[in-house]
Amino acid sequence: MEKKITPYKDSSEGKKKQVEQMFDTISENYDGLNRIISLGSDIKWRKKVIKMVADKNPKIILDIATGTGDLAIQFAEKTSAEKIVGLDLSEGMLSVARKKVFGKPISEKIEFVQADSEALPFEDNTFDAITVSFGIRNFENLEKGLAEIFRVLKKGGVFVVLETSVPTKFPFKQGYHFYSKTILPLVGKLFSKDKVAYKYLSESASVFPYGEMLNNILRKIGFNEVKNIPQTFGVATIYNATK
């Protein structure tokens, strides 16, 4: 079981509530900081996720931990899906997402919902495709959240995860540790309202199960055809599975 990392060490609130508070606080400058922190690589990674989903021609897509809605919006623009639901715990992040689509034609087929990813407000077998980008490490109970995703995914549906991981080869492993422990928290302190948020994001990434460990958890939940594809020397990984 992974070590429990929370944003605010002195808080008596559970991880879920702390994560919601953290993302509410950093929502306004989250997009810009993401570009800086990933050196723009997150755009390329998301394009691969979009292609994986688009290749399955889903009619209805759920994007969990949608944040400010970037991935959900791209699904609306670049796939033939009839409906896209972007779900997040943070109303602050969702308010930014809603502003992005307000008045645009895509607003007719995209909906943003505030809800708990570990208690999804949908019927069994609802979605043809479900995605989570940089969100599953924020689940308070990882297996419970994945079991909920499995429940609402249709049989034969695709589940795609994009998440940070830790490089295993020299010199990328050493470079990653320096960047995540030194540069990332510094960038967060300089540009974010929340001085601990980016320290948490770094710490949570360092202890989260990745690669074959996460593959095995997905198989335990019941997912089939599970595979992982490391990105950019292993600093992120895309996981693809079916129900």
C-alpha positions in Angstrom: 0.0 0.0 0.0 1.4 3.4 -0.9 2.4 5.9 1.8 -0.4 8.4 2.5 0.7 11.9 1.4 -1.6 14.9 2.0 -1.2 18.5 1.0 -1.5 20.1 4.5 0.4 18.2 7.2 -1.1 20.1 10.1 -4.7 19.8 8.8 -7.2 17.5 10.6 -9.2 17.1 7.4 -8.9 13.9 5.3 -6.9 13.8 2.1 -10.0 14.2 -0.1 -11.0 17.5 1.6 -7.4 18.8 1.6 -7.0 18.1 -2.2 -10.3 19.9 -2.9 -9.1 22.9 -0.9 -5.7 22.9 -2.6 -7.1 22.8 -6.1 -9.7 25.5 -5.3 -6.8 27.7 -4.3 -4.5 27.1 -7.3 -7.2 26.9 -10.0 -6.7 30.3 -11.5 -3.0 29.8 -12.4 -3.0 26.0 -12.7 -2.9 25.8 -16.5 0.1 28.1 -16.9 2.1 26.4 -14.1 1.4 23.0 -15.7 3.0 24.2 -18.9 6.1 25.5 -17.0 6.5 22.5 -14.7 6.2 19.9 -17.5 8.2 22.0 -19.9 5.3 21.8 -22.3 5.4 18.0 -22.5 2.0 17.5 -21.0 0.5 18.8 -24.2 2.2 16.0 -26.2 1.1 13.4 -23.6 -2.5 14.5 -23.8 -2.5 14.2 -27.6 -1.6 10.6 -27.2 -4.5 10.0 -24.8 -6.9 11.7 -27.2 -5.8 9.5 -30.0 -6.2 6.3 -27.9 -9.7 7.3 -27.0 -10.7 8.6 -30.5 -9.6 5.3 -32.1 -12.4 3.6 -30.2 -15.1 6.0 -31.5 -16.8 6.4 -28.1 -20.2 8.0 -28.0 -20.0 9.1 -24.4 -16.8 10.0 -22.5 -16.1 10.6 -18.8 -13.0 12.6 -17.9 -12.3 12.3 -14.2 -10.2 14.9 -12.3 -10.9 17.1 -15.3 -9.5 20.1 -13.6 -9.8 23.2 -15.8 -11.3 21.0 -18.5 -8.5 20.9 -21.1 -8.8 17.2 -21.9 -12.6 17.2 -21.9 -12.7 20.2 -24.3 -10.2 18.5 -26.7 -12.5 15.4 -26.6 -15.4 17.6 -27.7 -13.3 19.1 -30.5 -11.3 16.2 -31.7 -13.5 13.1 -31.4 -16.9 12.1 -32.7 -18.3 11.7 -29.1 -21.9 12.9 -28.6 -21.4 13.7 -25.0 -18.4 14.4 -22.7 -18.7 14.7 -18.9 -15.8 16.4 -17.1 -15.9 15.6 -13.4 -13.8 17.1 -10.6 -13.9 17.5 -6.8 -12.8 21.1 -7.0 -15.5 23.7 -7.9 -12.7 26.3 -8.3 -11.2 24.2 -11.1 -14.6 23.6 -12.7 -15.5 27.3 -12.7 -12.4 27.9 -14.9 -13.4 25.0 -17.1 -16.9 26.4 -17.6 -15.6 29.8 -18.5 -13.5 28.1 -21.3 -16.6 26.7 -23.0 -19.2 29.4 -22.3 -20.9 30.5 -25.5 -19.0 28.1 -27.7 -20.8 25.4 -29.8 -19.0 22.6 -27.9 -20.9 23.7 -24.7 -23.9 21.8 -26.1 -22.2 18.4 -25.7 -19.9 19.0 -22.7 -21.0 19.1 -19.1 -18.9 19.8 -16.0 -19.9 18.1 -12.8 -18.6 18.5 -9.2 -18.5 15.0 -7.6 -16.4 12.6 -5.7 -14.5 10.1 -8.0 -14.8 7.5 -5.3 -18.6 7.8 -5.4 -19.5 8.5 -9.0 -23.1 9.7 -9.6 -23.7 7.6 -12.6 -25.5 4.3 -13.4 -23.5 1.1 -14.1 -22.1 0.7 -17.6 -22.7 4.3 -18.7 -19.5 5.3 -20.5 -17.7 4.1 -23.6 -14.4 5.7 -22.5 -13.1 7.0 -19.2 -9.9 9.0 -18.7 -8.0 10.4 -15.7 -5.0 12.7 -16.3 -2.8 13.5 -13.3 -5.6 12.7 -10.9 -5.6 9.1 -9.6 -2.7 9.8 -7.2 -5.0 12.3 -5.5 -7.6 9.6 -4.8 -8.0 9.0 -1.1 -8.7 5.3 -1.7 -7.1 4.3 -5.0 -8.8 0.9 -5.3 -12.2 2.3 -4.4 -11.9 5.0 -7.0 -10.8 2.5 -9.7 -13.6 0.1 -8.7 -16.1 3.0 -9.3 -14.5 3.7 -12.7 -14.8 0.0 -13.6 -18.5 0.0 -12.5 -19.6 2.9 -14.7 -17.5 1.8 -17.7 -19.4 -0.2 -20.4 -18.2 -3.7 -21.2 -15.6 -3.4 -23.9 -15.0 0.2 -23.0 -11.6 1.8 -22.7 -9.9 3.3 -19.6 -6.9 5.5 -20.2 -4.8 7.0 -17.4 -2.0 9.6 -17.7 0.0 10.0 -14.5 3.4 11.0 -13.3 5.9 8.3 -12.7 9.6 8.0 -11.7 12.4 7.4 -14.3 14.4 4.3 -13.4 17.5 4.8 -15.6 20.6 6.9 -15.1 20.8 9.9 -15.5 17.1 10.6 -15.9 16.3 9.1 -12.4 18.8 11.5 -10.7 17.7 14.5 -12.8 14.1 13.8 -12.0 14.7 13.6 -8.2 16.6 16.9 -8.3 13.9 18.6 -10.4 11.0 17.3 -8.4 12.5 18.0 -4.9 14.1 21.3 -5.7 12.8 23.1 -8.8 9.2 22.1 -8.7 8.5 23.3 -5.1 10.4 26.5 -5.9 8.3 27.2 -9.0 5.2 26.6 -6.9 6.4 29.0 -4.2 7.2 31.7 -6.7 4.0 31.5 -8.8 1.3 29.9 -6.7 -1.0 31.3 -4.0 -0.6 28.0 -2.2 3.0 27.5 -1.1 2.6 23.8 -0.2 0.6 22.7 -3.2 3.4 21.9 -5.6 5.5 20.3 -2.8 2.5 18.0 -2.3 2.3 17.2 -6.0 5.9 16.3 -6.1 5.8 14.2 -2.9 2.6 12.3 -4.0 4.2 11.5 -7.4 7.3 10.0 -5.7 5.4 7.4 -3.7 2.5 6.6 -6.0 2.6 3.0 -7.6 3.6 3.1 -11.3 4.4 0.8 -14.1 3.7 -2.9 -13.4 2.6 -2.1 -9.8 -0.3 0.0 -11.1 -0.9 -2.5 -13.9 -1.4 -5.2 -11.2 -3.8 -3.0 -9.2 -5.9 -2.4 -12.4 -6.0 -6.2 -13.1 -7.0 -6.8 -9.5 -10.0 -4.5 -10.0 -11.0 -6.5 -13.1 -9.6 -4.6 -16.0 -8.3 -6.5 -19.0 -5.6 -5.9 -21.7 -3.7 -3.7 -19.2 -0.6 -2.0 -20.5 1.6 0.9 -19.6 3.6 3.2 -22.0 6.3 5.3 -20.3 6.6 8.9 -21.7 9.6 11.2 -21.9 12.2 8.9 -20.2 9.6 7.7 -17.7 8.6 11.0 -16.0 5.0 10.2 -17.0 3.2 7.0 -18.0 0.0 6.3 -20.0 -2.0 3.3 -18.9 -4.5 1.7 -21.2 -7.1 -1.0 -20.2 -10.5 -2.3 -21.1 -13.4 -3.8 -19.2 
